[in-house]
Structures are given as C-alpha cells and as structure tokens.
Amino acid sequence: MRHAIALVAICLTAAAFAAGGLGSMADETGPAAAPRLAQEPGGPAPRAENCLSPADMREEVSERRVIEPVAAIRAARSVIPRAEIQRASLCRHEDGLVYMLTALRRDGHFVHVMVDARTGKVAGQY
C-alpha cells in the first residue's frame, strides 16, 4: 500500500512539474526544509543524459571501478535516514562517476543526493 501511495505521489508530482505548477524544490525554506549540504565546486548536478545505461553500470560495478548501488544507498540514508529511495543512477560528473539518488521523504518532498561512486561518500544534496 505504501508503495502504491508513493507511486501516485511521484506521478502527481511529475505531472505538476510538467505543467509548471510547482516551484523549484531548491526554493524550500522553513523548518520543513531538509538540511542542505554544500555541493562540490564545479557547478550543477549531472543531467540525465550524462548517466550510464543499466548495462554500463553493471560493468562498472563488476569490474570494481565503483561501489555497488546498495552501498551508495546506505550512504544517502546517512543524510536522509527515513526517506525511501526511489531511483539510483550512475552518472558522469566532472572527472568521475557519481550515484544520483532520488528519495521521497515522509513529508512528501523529494530529495536528491549525490554520492561519489569510488569512495561512497556523500558529495552533495540538492
């Protein structure tokens, strides 16, 4: 049941963003806003077109060039402990690879966490 509710929330949020009905999540303020970590220098987060395919991600993991996705999820949960991870992608960023994780907090807000794919350390939250 929880997963069905989360899926409906994701669909409604995506539809609202597509229609231009919601502002940027970066504009969150007040006590309900999640604490923000400083983003690493070098600009904005990677775009979806810079992300690897599932087959390429499996190859990177199997050749031990990056940590496994479950390790990146554990790292993300250290900064957003009670959120549900909705998506994890391995993306190119600057000179390396990062995991981009999207999580749904209990208050219904989405949080994006960037985890360094080589070290497993949280690189930023946006």
Secondary structure, DSSP 4 states (H G I P E B T S, - for coil): -HHHHHHHHHHHHHHHHHTT-S--GGG--STTSPPPPPPPSSSSPPPGGGBPPHHHHHHHHHTTSS--HHHHHHHHHHHSTTPEEEEEEEEEETTEEEEEEEEE-TTS-EEEEEEETTT--EEEE-
